[in-house]
Amino acid sequence: MIKKRMIWATACGLLATLAIAKQPNVILILADDLGIGGLHCYGTEYIETPNIDRLCQEGMHFSNGLAAYPTCRPSRAALLSGQYGPRTGIYRVKDSYGDEDKAKYVIPKNQQLATDKITLGTVFQNAGYATAMYGKWHVSNERQTHPQEYFGFDEAFASAGAHYKAKSTPPVDLPDGMMIEELFSQKASAFMEKSVKADKPFFIYMPYFLVHGPAEARQDYIDHFKKKLSGLDLEKGGKDLDVTVAMTKMLDDFSGVLLDKIKELGVEEETIVVFTSDNGSYDRNLVGEYRGRKGDTYDGGMRVPYIFKWPGKIKPDSVSYERIIGVDMYPTLLGLAGIEPPADYALDGKDLTPILTGKSNRMQSRQVFCFYPKYAQFNAKKGRWSFSWRNVIYDGEFKLIEYPEYGEYELFNLADDPKEQQNLAMRNPEKCEAQTVKLHQWLKSIHAPQLEPNPDYSLK
């Protein structure tokens, strides 16, 4: 593997030397817990996101975009590696949520992202780019496997913790009242300036914490949205919605710093900007019309915005209705930048370049999947998990969710029932069986962990 990787890296380096002047810059902005209904440009009128709205107006957005997972850590690993969870070994945010003896099957162990994964950072670095990341790393222990040392970033500032109290590698003391995301944007702006002066294309990965909790934002923004939201008919169950929407405005502000910087540097025309999120919102008011929220494999947990801008290459104010998923980002960014994918490295996504550049408006028929062996919130009274192992397939208009723990299935026709209210599994057993066969064929092909009886199972 190492030898093949070195050969591929050498080839990429030679190619970059020959074509470096033609290579576009790339900025990948990843929001945290921002669902499909979390932006003004995606239809939620009371949200204020003028910079991201401008990005949407100047580029293409996808109305049927899915995160690879409904929670952050496995979704981020899939995006950075271009691989589904069974290849990354990252399935959940943490390894255990307790009560493992109540699970009928052995829960596959969660892993760190392996250092031999060829991440987006590595592939752009080997193609001659200056590479940087600023924000929430979350796919490995950054103190042990820092993205700068192991995952292809020339410069990396990985941070965790609250928005105003950073726990970062390397450490930093934030001035009072300064949000860590502001520092991310400052560092990214300086990196862009340095790269442009060096006449070197840049790839910058910006995984902001916003709008993940804790619920913290500028007080004037909170006051503004508290007043704006008062009197609106909003769904109950949202927590600190006024603060979340204020945080979204701050995310927009910090994203706007990056957009303004590429314009100031005169490189807007040669810079690809992508905006997306790691999973759906935890607030039911911010998942659009869809059922569920963060953590659910219903579409409220899976659907996220995708916006792409590249002046002169991507048609402004355009929309695609094709279903895409997080693992598509890796081959798509390589395709747009004209970089060959790594040799002998499995990629699970599809290159969206033909759709983005107008050469095609439809993708070939495909299925997309989610392998999600998470157990959480065991209800002792019901003797049942609120969240148990789920396997999911999207195939055309149909979506199947399998619950191995209980031998249950949910089958939805999303064209007729986008809110996933009508389970067709019992009414259409033939279609349910056909989708189950396809799902199990995929699980076998990708070498997903098998169902193994739990020897410590206590509910027999």
Steps between C-alpha positions, in 0.01 A plus 500: 500500500778744594692430178188553286424819688851633436479420128161674477631801696801532270277489193272764652798722576625482141152574369468796737832642383379495142151635562520705818394825332173343393405359837215672683508580868251309716327603822284235667277644775340242729235614747417299811142383568353725232206321339326541167277771651784690661556769234293783359581390145356156578165650590501592869399865487588606855864392464747766382789366293578768238852377418399137454191615309732691266709186458183313407392769252841496335524122478306174505320349797368147540153446644543127560832482682575249773769489765684168505384456861250676727773580755822692469801273550417226248367757254823701513711186458299407190538848351876519559572146378236457230399172665198363683525397865581132442824614333589773752399299806329809644129445565407717798611808691629285785563133554229426755184661632458248784268202559692286251360186665156605369618477137421172327809531280862584567544870427787556252776698665544858390845594373721797427552596136797289395813694412532314170175654373561732207296796618400804297790679668746238380371483145508879453839528668643237267355690204709805588251695710561693818260331743349611829222415742357709780228371728343184634710201393311229693601193295806409706671613818675812372754485782611155380440522126496870419362586154815696418726201564289211376222617269651731241456851637793743483336706770236380746327646802277238658276605785231358726287629784268798532486785251654750741728257687725320256688178562726510201807334353717707505364677813370857476354756739198675356440865585184559705194504279674342200349185354741230384335499156612859450858385553448219246400755236792728587748215466344385172516854360868528587567161341326607178704817486824311553410242233404762243826687559686172447303443177380166633145362485340433837260248647345612828270282709285707738305277741337763721343400835193708429213430549578212739442563871570641746241763415720811491493808281531878503239641737381763251435223247311295759287801594429572133380147424309460827292798390476377141383151598242615752150434373606255229326163487798276570508132587552417864806303597759745372751605765642852497382560144572872528860424597538238225380746236736763644783247472400442138534873436849487652588202280390709204714793619812283529434334163464848353852585618632225271286610206612860541864394524510317167343805339754731667786278378365499145461121487120468518476387137748218557367377833248220557296551817289219645265528796337204673434352844584179684143396593148625562396738774410397854216757485186378326432853375817486289459173307258630238193286448678178587452247778765454768805700594871456578571137587201367303530320168174664402565782258490771766827357629650426158414796275744792487572794268757474220608817320775524234637817344763538229458811281497423130475125555189449715181673385379767745169459682462140384359200683537125469243252627735203481559300816857543622679395818805599703737247342445678166698803616842332467474389134313819410765737633769296324296504179448876509870559572615259228679270744517126440361288786756297696585168338369186673305705752130416527265796462131451573368828360428637154663794323234771461709710259279428193193626687676801649647610167178445304623209291225282646191562709446141612711239672499136410270290716665436833438390855641675805536342843549552871641236737421624849562255788417742780317408820386784728228585752373164620144537634466259794120533516456408135795262498609662176767732363406846375795466260615156388706359212372627166595420142361727227472494122369777274411360158310721258184618670521229765675505836533198727607511865589164654503452880698177557447514878127447456473344155295800389492705181370834382447555128410843365421634155667840532345631178151458645588526868802727560405534868538122550158449656379190313696180567447277196698200628192291584293623205773440244703203628648428156655846474615478862671169431659627178646804676620283790686275257673802341587638842651170616694464175655839563582418862676184384686676217640768731589248774278660762515340846260207517223448754665307781290384800596682818622242757418748779142561386285531814146521358465136397 
